[in-house]
């Protein structure tokens, strides 16, 4: 199961980093934020049984 408190803390950190990167117009930081968001999404998708089951259903439909 996913530790939602940990995920929430990481999301807050990523959103803070994104705000700073946008303010500074730092493309490298924005790319890092994009990668970190993708990691969080994939981690949740792999570890949450409900999301994983729904994802598998969608894959089987296509």
Helices and strands as residue ranges (DSSP letters): H 4-24, H 27-47, H 49-61
